[in-house]
Amino acid sequence: MDGYHHEDGERMHEALVCVRLRVSTPGSRLLDFLRDEPCARQAWWIAADLDAMVRLAAPSRTLLQRAVADLDRRAGAEVVRVHSVLRPLELPGPTQSQPRRLNSR
């Protein structure tokens, strides 16, 4: 993966990281880590086999890999899976598409 260019023209490498907190790790530790981690872009609590999905972005793969490793070392989270983002999909904005009406029977 060679990354892609963000709106500002900077080449970025991104990943969606599935994490599970260790039994002894409070959720606040993950939140504190993500608030201080410059590569963290977004995160969601997930009600599934994992605890959170984290979106990371960095100008190099080395920095991105370091941020993923730090989830384990500094945030106390087990990295379950890492998905590399190749490029965003072009989707219409909310004003460009009309909601579909469902036929009621």
Jmol script that loads the backbone (N, CA, C; Angstrom):
load data "model"
ATOM      1  N   MET A   1       0.851  -1.175   0.000  1.00  0.00           N
ATOM      2  CA  MET A   1       0.000   0.000   0.000  1.00  0.00           C
ATOM      3  C   MET A   1       0.894   1.234   0.000  1.00  0.00           C
ATOM      4  N   ASP A   2       0.648   2.112  -0.924  1.00  0.00           N
ATOM      5  CA  ASP A   2       1.432   3.328  -1.024  1.00  0.00           C
ATOM      6  C   ASP A   2       0.743   4.522  -0.411  1.00  0.00           C
ATOM      7  N   GLY A   3      -0.413   4.354   0.187  1.00  0.00           N
ATOM      8  CA  GLY A   3      -1.131   5.474   0.775  1.00  0.00           C
ATOM      9  C   GLY A   3      -1.898   6.241  -0.279  1.00  0.00           C
ATOM     10  N   TYR A   4      -2.521   7.290   0.129  1.00  0.00           N
ATOM     11  CA  TYR A   4      -3.269   8.148  -0.785  1.00  0.00           C
ATOM     12  C   TYR A   4      -3.177   9.571  -0.282  1.00  0.00           C
ATOM     13  N   HIS A   5      -3.597  10.503  -1.096  1.00  0.00           N
ATOM     14  CA  HIS A   5      -3.511  11.914  -0.748  1.00  0.00           C
ATOM     15  C   HIS A   5      -4.796  12.384  -0.082  1.00  0.00           C
ATOM     16  N   HIS A   6      -4.658  13.050   1.067  1.00  0.00           N
ATOM     17  CA  HIS A   6      -5.802  13.672   1.733  1.00  0.00           C
ATOM     18  C   HIS A   6      -6.165  14.944   0.993  1.00  0.00           C
ATOM     19  N   GLU A   7      -7.264  15.573   1.426  1.00  0.00           N
ATOM     20  CA  GLU A   7      -7.711  16.812   0.793  1.00  0.00           C
ATOM     21  C   GLU A   7      -6.621  17.875   0.788  1.00  0.00           C
ATOM     22  N   ASP A   8      -5.782  17.886   1.824  1.00  0.00           N
ATOM     23  CA  ASP A   8      -4.731  18.897   1.907  1.00  0.00           C
ATOM     24  C   ASP A   8      -3.515  18.546   1.059  1.00  0.00           C
ATOM     25  N   GLY A   9      -3.570  17.427   0.317  1.00  0.00           N
ATOM     26  CA  GLY A   9      -2.482  17.047  -0.573  1.00  0.00           C
ATOM     27  C   GLY A   9      -1.417  16.177   0.063  1.00  0.00           C
ATOM     28  N   GLU A  10      -1.464  15.994   1.378  1.00  0.00           N
ATOM     29  CA  GLU A  10      -0.448  15.189   2.055  1.00  0.00           C
ATOM     30  C   GLU A  10      -0.727  13.703   1.857  1.00  0.00           C
ATOM     31  N   ARG A  11       0.310  12.953   1.515  1.00  0.00           N
ATOM     32  CA  ARG A  11       0.179  11.507   1.365  1.00  0.00           C
ATOM     33  C   ARG A  11       0.040  10.889   2.746  1.00  0.00           C
ATOM     34  N   MET A  12      -0.990  10.051   2.920  1.00  0.00           N
ATOM     35  CA  MET A  12      -1.249   9.437   4.214  1.00  0.00           C
ATOM     36  C   MET A  12      -1.400   7.930   4.075  1.00  0.00           C
ATOM     37  N   HIS A  13      -1.018   7.240   5.120  1.00  0.00           N
ATOM     38  CA  HIS A  13      -1.242   5.808   5.255  1.00  0.00           C
ATOM     39  C   HIS A  13      -2.244   5.657   6.391  1.00  0.00           C
ATOM     40  N   GLU A  14      -3.314   4.903   6.152  1.00  0.00           N
ATOM     41  CA  GLU A  14      -4.361   4.760   7.163  1.00  0.00           C
ATOM     42  C   GLU A  14      -4.648   3.302   7.435  1.00  0.00           C
ATOM     43  N   ALA A  15      -5.160   3.071   8.641  1.00  0.00           N
ATOM     44  CA  ALA A  15      -5.578   1.728   9.021  1.00  0.00           C
ATOM     45  C   ALA A  15      -6.777   1.814   9.950  1.00  0.00           C
ATOM     46  N   LEU A  16      -7.637   0.830   9.848  1.00  0.00           N
ATOM     47  CA  LEU A  16      -8.716   0.620  10.805  1.00  0.00           C
ATOM     48  C   LEU A  16      -8.261  -0.545  11.674  1.00  0.00           C
ATOM     49  N   VAL A  17      -8.183  -0.312  12.973  1.00  0.00           N
ATOM     50  CA  VAL A  17      -7.627  -1.300  13.891  1.00  0.00           C
ATOM     51  C   VAL A  17      -8.716  -1.770  14.842  1.00  0.00           C
ATOM     52  N   CYS A  18      -8.940  -3.069  14.861  1.00  0.00           N
ATOM     53  CA  CYS A  18      -9.889  -3.685  15.792  1.00  0.00           C
ATOM     54  C   CYS A  18      -9.122  -4.032  17.061  1.00  0.00           C
ATOM     55  N   VAL A  19      -9.608  -3.551  18.193  1.00  0.00           N
ATOM     56  CA  VAL A  19      -8.906  -3.808  19.454  1.00  0.00           C
ATOM     57  C   VAL A  19      -9.855  -4.382  20.501  1.00  0.00           C
ATOM     58  N   ARG A  20      -9.273  -5.146  21.381  1.00  0.00           N
ATOM     59  CA  ARG A  20      -9.983  -5.692  22.534  1.00  0.00           C
ATOM     60  C   ARG A  20      -9.172  -5.293  23.755  1.00  0.00           C
ATOM     61  N   LEU A  21      -9.828  -4.733  24.743  1.00  0.00           N
ATOM     62  CA  LEU A  21      -9.129  -4.348  25.966  1.00  0.00           C
ATOM     63  C   LEU A  21      -8.814  -5.599  26.782  1.00  0.00           C
ATOM     64  N   ARG A  22      -7.649  -5.602  27.392  1.00  0.00           N
ATOM     65  CA  ARG A  22      -7.326  -6.696  28.301  1.00  0.00           C
ATOM     66  C   ARG A  22      -8.254  -6.607  29.509  1.00  0.00           C
ATOM     67  N   VAL A  23      -8.462  -7.714  30.181  1.00  0.00           N
ATOM     68  CA  VAL A  23      -9.390  -7.768  31.313  1.00  0.00           C
ATOM     69  C   VAL A  23      -9.039  -6.724  32.365  1.00  0.00           C
ATOM     70  N   SER A  24      -7.763  -6.500  32.581  1.00  0.00           N
ATOM     71  CA  SER A  24      -7.331  -5.564  33.621  1.00  0.00           C
ATOM     72  C   SER A  24      -7.231  -4.117  33.137  1.00  0.00           C
ATOM     73  N   THR A  25      -7.562  -3.853  31.879  1.00  0.00           N
ATOM     74  CA  THR A  25      -7.413  -2.502  31.316  1.00  0.00           C
ATOM     75  C   THR A  25      -8.742  -1.764  31.315  1.00  0.00           C
ATOM     76  N   PRO A  26      -8.831  -0.629  32.010  1.00  0.00           N
ATOM     77  CA  PRO A  26     -10.065   0.165  31.954  1.00  0.00           C
ATOM     78  C   PRO A  26     -10.169   0.910  30.615  1.00  0.00           C
ATOM     79  N   GLY A  27     -11.380   1.158  30.176  1.00  0.00           N
ATOM     80  CA  GLY A  27     -11.592   1.886  28.928  1.00  0.00           C
ATOM     81  C   GLY A  27     -10.979   3.270  28.944  1.00  0.00           C
ATOM     82  N   SER A  28     -10.880   3.871  30.116  1.00  0.00           N
ATOM     83  CA  SER A  28     -10.300   5.212  30.221  1.00  0.00           C
ATOM     84  C   SER A  28      -8.829   5.226  29.783  1.00  0.00           C
ATOM     85  N   ARG A  29      -8.131   4.106  29.954  1.00  0.00           N
ATOM     86  CA  ARG A  29      -6.722   4.049  29.527  1.00  0.00           C
ATOM     87  C   ARG A  29      -6.628   4.138  28.003  1.00  0.00           C
ATOM     88  N   LEU A  30      -7.514   3.452  27.301  1.00  0.00           N
ATOM     89  CA  LEU A  30      -7.539   3.548  25.840  1.00  0.00           C
ATOM     90  C   LEU A  30      -7.893   4.967  25.409  1.00  0.00           C
ATOM     91  N   LEU A  31      -8.894   5.559  26.045  1.00  0.00           N
ATOM     92  CA  LEU A  31      -9.281   6.935  25.707  1.00  0.00           C
ATOM     93  C   LEU A  31      -8.136   7.916  25.923  1.00  0.00           C
ATOM     94  N   ASP A  32      -7.448   7.799  27.038  1.00  0.00           N
ATOM     95  CA  ASP A  32      -6.310   8.692  27.316  1.00  0.00           C
ATOM     96  C   ASP A  32      -5.232   8.541  26.254  1.00  0.00           C
ATOM     97  N   PHE A  33      -4.944   7.298  25.883  1.00  0.00           N
ATOM     98  CA  PHE A  33      -3.937   7.059  24.848  1.00  0.00           C
ATOM     99  C   PHE A  33      -4.358   7.706  23.532  1.00  0.00           C
ATOM    100  N   LEU A  34      -5.606   7.471  23.116  1.00  0.00           N
ATOM    101  CA  LEU A  34      -6.071   7.987  21.829  1.00  0.00           C
ATOM    102  C   LEU A  34      -6.098   9.509  21.797  1.00  0.00           C
ATOM    103  N   ARG A  35      -6.427  10.141  22.907  1.00  0.00           N
ATOM    104  CA  ARG A  35      -6.439  11.609  22.954  1.00  0.00           C
ATOM    105  C   ARG A  35      -5.040  12.194  22.792  1.00  0.00           C
ATOM    106  N   ASP A  36      -4.012  11.455  23.222  1.00  0.00           N
ATOM    107  CA  ASP A  36      -2.633  11.933  23.122  1.00  0.00           C
ATOM    108  C   ASP A  36      -1.903  11.440  21.877  1.00  0.00           C
ATOM    109  N   GLU A  37      -2.453  10.468  21.177  1.00  0.00           N
ATOM    110  CA  GLU A  37      -1.789   9.864  20.016  1.00  0.00           C
ATOM    111  C   GLU A  37      -2.047  10.706  18.768  1.00  0.00           C
ATOM    112  N   PRO A  38      -0.998  11.290  18.170  1.00  0.00           N
ATOM    113  CA  PRO A  38      -1.202  12.149  17.000  1.00  0.00           C
ATOM    114  C   PRO A  38      -1.737  11.407  15.772  1.00  0.00           C
ATOM    115  N   CYS A  39      -1.558  10.098  15.695  1.00  0.00           N
ATOM    116  CA  CYS A  39      -2.052   9.332  14.546  1.00  0.00           C
ATOM    117  C   CYS A  39      -3.531   8.964  14.673  1.00  0.00           C
ATOM    118  N   ALA A  40      -4.104   9.087  15.858  1.00  0.00           N
ATOM    119  CA  ALA A  40      -5.507   8.714  16.066  1.00  0.00           C
ATOM    120  C   ALA A  40      -6.414   9.743  15.403  1.00  0.00           C
ATOM    121  N   ARG A  41      -7.316   9.274  14.560  1.00  0.00           N
ATOM    122  CA  ARG A  41      -8.243  10.162  13.862  1.00  0.00           C
ATOM    123  C   ARG A  41      -9.672  10.012  14.356  1.00  0.00           C
ATOM    124  N   GLN A  42     -10.114   8.785  14.570  1.00  0.00           N
ATOM    125  CA  GLN A  42     -11.464   8.515  15.052  1.00  0.00           C
ATOM    126  C   GLN A  42     -11.441   7.199  15.803  1.00  0.00           C
ATOM    127  N   ALA A  43     -12.441   6.996  16.643  1.00  0.00           N
ATOM    128  CA  ALA A  43     -12.578   5.713  17.337  1.00  0.00           C
ATOM    129  C   ALA A  43     -14.029   5.516  17.719  1.00  0.00           C
ATOM    130  N   TRP A  44     -14.424   4.271  17.772  1.00  0.00           N
ATOM    131  CA  TRP A  44     -15.789   3.920  18.110  1.00  0.00           C
ATOM    132  C   TRP A  44     -15.777   2.760  19.101  1.00  0.00           C
ATOM    133  N   TRP A  45     -16.626   2.809  20.120  1.00  0.00           N
ATOM    134  CA  TRP A  45     -16.862   1.647  20.973  1.00  0.00           C
ATOM    135  C   TRP A  45     -17.735   0.716  20.157  1.00  0.00           C
ATOM    136  N   ILE A  46     -17.433  -0.568  20.189  1.00  0.00           N
ATOM    137  CA  ILE A  46     -18.138  -1.554  19.378  1.00  0.00           C
ATOM    138  C   ILE A  46     -18.765  -2.612  20.285  1.00  0.00           C
ATOM    139  N   ALA A  47     -20.008  -2.948  20.028  1.00  0.00           N
ATOM    140  CA  ALA A  47     -20.683  -4.014  20.776  1.00  0.00           C
ATOM    141  C   ALA A  47     -20.559  -5.294  19.952  1.00  0.00           C
ATOM    142  N   ALA A  48     -19.458  -5.971  20.133  1.00  0.00           N
ATOM    143  CA  ALA A  48     -19.193  -7.196  19.363  1.00  0.00           C
ATOM    144  C   ALA A  48     -18.118  -7.999  20.073  1.00  0.00           C
ATOM    145  N   ASP A  49     -17.394  -8.792  19.295  1.00  0.00           N
ATOM    146  CA  ASP A  49     -16.316  -9.604  19.837  1.00  0.00           C
ATOM    147  C   ASP A  49     -15.097  -8.747  20.175  1.00  0.00           C
ATOM    148  N   LEU A  50     -15.139  -7.479  19.823  1.00  0.00           N
ATOM    149  CA  LEU A  50     -14.056  -6.562  20.160  1.00  0.00           C
ATOM    150  C   LEU A  50     -14.639  -5.381  20.910  1.00  0.00           C
ATOM    151  N   ASP A  51     -13.763  -4.542  21.418  1.00  0.00           N
ATOM    152  CA  ASP A  51     -14.237  -3.412  22.231  1.00  0.00           C
ATOM    153  C   ASP A  51     -14.268  -2.094  21.471  1.00  0.00           C
ATOM    154  N   ALA A  52     -13.327  -1.919  20.551  1.00  0.00           N
ATOM    155  CA  ALA A  52     -13.262  -0.638  19.843  1.00  0.00           C
ATOM    156  C   ALA A  52     -12.688  -0.818  18.446  1.00  0.00           C
ATOM    157  N   MET A  53     -13.052   0.122  17.577  1.00  0.00           N
ATOM    158  CA  MET A  53     -12.468   0.238  16.248  1.00  0.00           C
ATOM    159  C   MET A  53     -11.788   1.593  16.230  1.00  0.00           C
ATOM    160  N   VAL A  54     -10.511   1.626  15.837  1.00  0.00           N
ATOM    161  CA  VAL A  54      -9.717   2.849  15.860  1.00  0.00           C
ATOM    162  C   VAL A  54      -9.211   3.139  14.454  1.00  0.00           C
ATOM    163  N   ARG A  55      -9.396   4.367  14.013  1.00  0.00           N
ATOM    164  CA  ARG A  55      -8.860   4.805  12.720  1.00  0.00           C
ATOM    165  C   ARG A  55      -7.583   5.591  12.982  1.00  0.00           C
ATOM    166  N   LEU A  56      -6.481   5.108  12.414  1.00  0.00           N
ATOM    167  CA  LEU A  56      -5.174   5.757  12.555  1.00  0.00           C
ATOM    168  C   LEU A  56      -4.711   6.237  11.189  1.00  0.00           C
ATOM    169  N   ALA A  57      -3.982   7.346  11.156  1.00  0.00           N
ATOM    170  CA  ALA A  57      -3.422   7.862   9.907  1.00  0.00           C
ATOM    171  C   ALA A  57      -2.063   8.483  10.204  1.00  0.00           C
ATOM    172  N   ALA A  58      -1.118   8.261   9.285  1.00  0.00           N
ATOM    173  CA  ALA A  58       0.234   8.804   9.455  1.00  0.00           C
ATOM    174  C   ALA A  58       0.857   9.037   8.076  1.00  0.00           C
ATOM    175  N   PRO A  59       1.825   9.947   7.989  1.00  0.00           N
ATOM    176  CA  PRO A  59       2.463  10.219   6.701  1.00  0.00           C
ATOM    177  C   PRO A  59       3.415   9.107   6.256  1.00  0.00           C
ATOM    178  N   SER A  60       3.747   8.159   7.136  1.00  0.00           N
ATOM    179  CA  SER A  60       4.608   7.041   6.737  1.00  0.00           C
ATOM    180  C   SER A  60       4.091   5.749   7.351  1.00  0.00           C
ATOM    181  N   ARG A  61       4.427   4.645   6.693  1.00  0.00           N
ATOM    182  CA  ARG A  61       4.026   3.342   7.233  1.00  0.00           C
ATOM    183  C   ARG A  61       4.710   3.053   8.553  1.00  0.00           C
ATOM    184  N   THR A  62       5.927   3.529   8.710  1.00  0.00           N
ATOM    185  CA  THR A  62       6.661   3.307   9.958  1.00  0.00           C
ATOM    186  C   THR A  62       5.931   3.947  11.139  1.00  0.00           C
ATOM    187  N   LEU A  63       5.502   5.191  10.979  1.00  0.00           N
ATOM    188  CA  LEU A  63       4.749   5.863  12.043  1.00  0.00           C
ATOM    189  C   LEU A  63       3.419   5.170  12.307  1.00  0.00           C
ATOM    190  N   LEU A  64       2.765   4.706  11.255  1.00  0.00           N
ATOM    191  CA  LEU A  64       1.493   4.011  11.416  1.00  0.00           C
ATOM    192  C   LEU A  64       1.699   2.699  12.181  1.00  0.00           C
ATOM    193  N   GLN A  65       2.727   1.939  11.827  1.00  0.00           N
ATOM    194  CA  GLN A  65       3.014   0.681  12.520  1.00  0.00           C
ATOM    195  C   GLN A  65       3.379   0.921  13.972  1.00  0.00           C
ATOM    196  N   ARG A  66       4.083   2.006  14.237  1.00  0.00           N
ATOM    197  CA  ARG A  66       4.430   2.346  15.619  1.00  0.00           C
ATOM    198  C   ARG A  66       3.172   2.664  16.434  1.00  0.00           C
ATOM    199  N   ALA A  67       2.235   3.394  15.833  1.00  0.00           N
ATOM    200  CA  ALA A  67       0.991   3.724  16.536  1.00  0.00           C
ATOM    201  C   ALA A  67       0.182   2.459  16.828  1.00  0.00           C
ATOM    202  N   VAL A  68       0.164   1.515  15.881  1.00  0.00           N
ATOM    203  CA  VAL A  68      -0.539   0.247  16.110  1.00  0.00           C
ATOM    204  C   VAL A  68       0.126  -0.509  17.251  1.00  0.00           C
ATOM    205  N   ALA A  69       1.448  -0.580  17.255  1.00  0.00           N
ATOM    206  CA  ALA A  69       2.164  -1.271  18.335  1.00  0.00           C
ATOM    207  C   ALA A  69       1.937  -0.598  19.678  1.00  0.00           C
ATOM    208  N   ASP A  70       1.835   0.729  19.683  1.00  0.00           N
ATOM    209  CA  ASP A  70       1.605   1.457  20.935  1.00  0.00           C
ATOM    210  C   ASP A  70       0.224   1.195  21.526  1.00  0.00           C
ATOM    211  N   LEU A  71      -0.741   0.812  20.691  1.00  0.00           N
ATOM    212  CA  LEU A  71      -2.043   0.420  21.237  1.00  0.00           C
ATOM    213  C   LEU A  71      -1.866  -0.730  22.220  1.00  0.00           C
ATOM    214  N   ASP A  72      -0.973  -1.623  21.892  1.00  0.00           N
ATOM    215  CA  ASP A  72      -0.683  -2.758  22.774  1.00  0.00           C
ATOM    216  C   ASP A  72       0.168  -2.328  23.963  1.00  0.00           C
ATOM    217  N   ARG A  73       1.269  -1.652  23.680  1.00  0.00           N
ATOM    218  CA  ARG A  73       2.234  -1.302  24.735  1.00  0.00           C
ATOM    219  C   ARG A  73       1.721  -0.239  25.700  1.00  0.00           C
ATOM    220  N   ARG A  74       1.151   0.836  25.173  1.00  0.00           N
ATOM    221  CA  ARG A  74       0.790   1.971  26.019  1.00  0.00           C
ATOM    222  C   ARG A  74      -0.679   2.046  26.392  1.00  0.00           C
ATOM    223  N   ALA A  75      -1.561   1.466  25.551  1.00  0.00           N
ATOM    224  CA  ALA A  75      -2.994   1.584  25.824  1.00  0.00           C
ATOM    225  C   ALA A  75      -3.569   0.335  26.480  1.00  0.00           C
ATOM    226  N   GLY A  76      -2.790  -0.740  26.541  1.00  0.00           N
ATOM    227  CA  GLY A  76      -3.284  -1.958  27.166  1.00  0.00           C
ATOM    228  C   GLY A  76      -4.349  -2.664  26.356  1.00  0.00           C
ATOM    229  N   ALA A  77      -4.294  -2.483  25.043  1.00  0.00           N
ATOM    230  CA  ALA A  77      -5.289  -3.101  24.168  1.00  0.00           C
ATOM    231  C   ALA A  77      -4.636  -4.192  23.335  1.00  0.00           C
ATOM    232  N   GLU A  78      -5.343  -5.280  23.178  1.00  0.00           N
ATOM    233  CA  GLU A  78      -4.887  -6.341  22.297  1.00  0.00           C
ATOM    234  C   GLU A  78      -5.342  -5.982  20.887  1.00  0.00           C
ATOM    235  N   VAL A  79      -4.400  -5.892  19.958  1.00  0.00           N
ATOM    236  CA  VAL A  79      -4.752  -5.601  18.572  1.00  0.00           C
ATOM    237  C   VAL A  79      -5.252  -6.906  17.959  1.00  0.00           C
ATOM    238  N   VAL A  80      -6.506  -6.920  17.580  1.00  0.00           N
ATOM    239  CA  VAL A  80      -7.112  -8.131  17.045  1.00  0.00           C
ATOM    240  C   VAL A  80      -6.878  -8.237  15.549  1.00  0.00           C
ATOM    241  N   ARG A  81      -7.060  -7.117  14.846  1.00  0.00           N
ATOM    242  CA  ARG A  81      -6.913  -7.132  13.399  1.00  0.00           C
ATOM    243  C   ARG A  81      -6.625  -5.723  12.914  1.00  0.00           C
ATOM    244  N   VAL A  82      -5.816  -5.616  11.863  1.00  0.00           N
ATOM    245  CA  VAL A  82      -5.498  -4.320  11.254  1.00  0.00           C
ATOM    246  C   VAL A  82      -5.912  -4.379   9.783  1.00  0.00           C
ATOM    247  N   HIS A  83      -6.717  -3.420   9.370  1.00  0.00           N
ATOM    248  CA  HIS A  83      -7.158  -3.320   7.979  1.00  0.00           C
ATOM    249  C   HIS A  83      -6.542  -2.052   7.391  1.00  0.00           C
ATOM    250  N   SER A  84      -5.755  -2.187   6.346  1.00  0.00           N
ATOM    251  CA  SER A  84      -5.177  -1.027   5.678  1.00  0.00           C
ATOM    252  C   SER A  84      -6.220  -0.379   4.780  1.00  0.00           C
ATOM    253  N   VAL A  85      -6.273   0.935   4.827  1.00  0.00           N
ATOM    254  CA  VAL A  85      -7.195   1.691   3.975  1.00  0.00           C
ATOM    255  C   VAL A  85      -6.444   2.031   2.690  1.00  0.00           C
ATOM    256  N   LEU A  86      -6.991   1.617   1.546  1.00  0.00           N
ATOM    257  CA  LEU A  86      -6.339   1.904   0.275  1.00  0.00           C
ATOM    258  C   LEU A  86      -6.668   3.302  -0.219  1.00  0.00           C
ATOM    259  N   ARG A  87      -7.944   3.643  -0.206  1.00  0.00           N
ATOM    260  CA  ARG A  87      -8.405   4.972  -0.601  1.00  0.00           C
ATOM    261  C   ARG A  87      -9.883   5.083  -0.252  1.00  0.00           C
ATOM    262  N   PRO A  88     -10.378   6.289  -0.050  1.00  0.00           N
ATOM    263  CA  PRO A  88     -11.800   6.450   0.277  1.00  0.00           C
ATOM    264  C   PRO A  88     -12.675   6.208  -0.950  1.00  0.00           C
ATOM    265  N   LEU A  89     -13.897   5.808  -0.719  1.00  0.00           N
ATOM    266  CA  LEU A  89     -14.889   5.674  -1.785  1.00  0.00           C
ATOM    267  C   LEU A  89     -15.589   7.008  -1.968  1.00  0.00           C
ATOM    268  N   GLU A  90     -15.921   7.315  -3.196  1.00  0.00           N
ATOM    269  CA  GLU A  90     -16.658   8.540  -3.485  1.00  0.00           C
ATOM    270  C   GLU A  90     -18.144   8.254  -3.295  1.00  0.00           C
ATOM    271  N   LEU A  91     -18.736   8.817  -2.260  1.00  0.00           N
ATOM    272  CA  LEU A  91     -20.153   8.648  -1.988  1.00  0.00           C
ATOM    273  C   LEU A  91     -20.846  10.004  -2.072  1.00  0.00           C
ATOM    274  N   PRO A  92     -22.102  10.014  -2.505  1.00  0.00           N
ATOM    275  CA  PRO A  92     -22.806  11.295  -2.569  1.00  0.00           C
ATOM    276  C   PRO A  92     -23.053  11.825  -1.161  1.00  0.00           C
ATOM    277  N   GLY A  93     -23.007  13.131  -1.018  1.00  0.00           N
ATOM    278  CA  GLY A  93     -23.293  13.763   0.262  1.00  0.00           C
ATOM    279  C   GLY A  93     -24.782  13.696   0.560  1.00  0.00           C
ATOM    280  N   PRO A  94     -25.180  14.022   1.785  1.00  0.00           N
ATOM    281  CA  PRO A  94     -26.596  13.932   2.157  1.00  0.00           C
ATOM    282  C   PRO A  94     -27.499  14.846   1.334  1.00  0.00           C
ATOM    283  N   THR A  95     -26.971  15.948   0.815  1.00  0.00           N
ATOM    284  CA  THR A  95     -27.813  16.853   0.024  1.00  0.00           C
ATOM    285  C   THR A  95     -27.896  16.403  -1.426  1.00  0.00           C
ATOM    286  N   GLN A  96     -27.013  15.510  -1.852  1.00  0.00           N
ATOM    287  CA  GLN A  96     -26.990  15.075  -3.240  1.00  0.00           C
ATOM    288  C   GLN A  96     -27.916  13.892  -3.510  1.00  0.00           C
ATOM    289  N   SER A  97     -28.290  13.165  -2.495  1.00  0.00           N
ATOM    290  CA  SER A  97     -29.156  12.010  -2.725  1.00  0.00           C
ATOM    291  C   SER A  97     -30.425  12.149  -1.911  1.00  0.00           C
ATOM    292  N   GLN A  98     -31.489  11.675  -2.467  1.00  0.00           N
ATOM    293  CA  GLN A  98     -32.775  11.707  -1.797  1.00  0.00           C
ATOM    294  C   GLN A  98     -33.022  10.348  -1.149  1.00  0.00           C
ATOM    295  N   PRO A  99     -33.595  10.320   0.052  1.00  0.00           N
ATOM    296  CA  PRO A  99     -33.889   9.032   0.673  1.00  0.00           C
ATOM    297  C   PRO A  99     -34.922   8.271  -0.146  1.00  0.00           C
ATOM    298  N   ARG A 100     -34.767   6.979  -0.186  1.00  0.00           N
ATOM    299  CA  ARG A 100     -35.721   6.144  -0.907  1.00  0.00           C
ATOM    300  C   ARG A 100     -36.947   5.915  -0.053  1.00  0.00           C
ATOM    301  N   ARG A 101     -38.072   5.947  -0.688  1.00  0.00           N
ATOM    302  CA  ARG A 101     -39.331   5.693   0.027  1.00  0.00           C
ATOM    303  C   ARG A 101     -39.609   4.195  -0.043  1.00  0.00           C
ATOM    304  N   LEU A 102     -39.989   3.664   1.060  1.00  0.00           N
ATOM    305  CA  LEU A 102     -40.361   2.259   1.115  1.00  0.00           C
ATOM    306  C   LEU A 102     -41.832   2.124   0.818  1.00  0.00           C
ATOM    307  N   ASN A 103     -42.170   1.144   0.005  1.00  0.00           N
ATOM    308  CA  ASN A 103     -43.582   0.882  -0.299  1.00  0.00           C
ATOM    309  C   ASN A 103     -44.204   0.165   0.877  1.00  0.00           C
ATOM    310  N   SER A 104     -45.302   0.687   1.356  1.00  0.00           N
ATOM    311  CA  SER A 104     -46.000   0.010   2.454  1.00  0.00           C
ATOM    312  C   SER A 104     -47.129  -0.813   1.875  1.00  0.00           C
ATOM    313  N   ARG A 105     -47.308  -2.005   2.372  1.00  0.00           N
ATOM    314  CA  ARG A 105     -48.359  -2.892   1.855  1.00  0.00           C
ATOM    315  C   ARG A 105     -49.266  -3.279   2.955  1.00  0.00           C
TER     316      ARG A 105
END
end "model"
wireframe off; spacefill off
backbone 0.3
color backbone group
